[in-house]
Amino acid sequence: MAYGAAIMIDEVEQGRLTRHEANLANHHLGVSHSLLEDTMLFVAMGISFWWIFLTRLALAMVAVWTMRGIKRLRVRG
């Protein structure tokens, strides 16, 4: 994750990524971090793959779209 963060900082500094886009990516990564590993752990415990995977993926999407909405409301207001 530290390597990925360094790449993201470099992209922002070079102007290929805005701070807002980097912030949205961080929210998405924060929610869906270790999606595969945690899902496999829960599947091994007998929980349905689809319940875990789709729930976490949906939560990541909701977090990103909520942040986009908040940003849009702040710009308008």
ABEGO torsion letter per residue (X at the ends): XAAAAAAAAAAAAAGABBAAAAAAAAAAAAAABGAAAAAAAAAAAGBBAAAAAAAAAAAAAAAAAAAAAAAAAAAAX
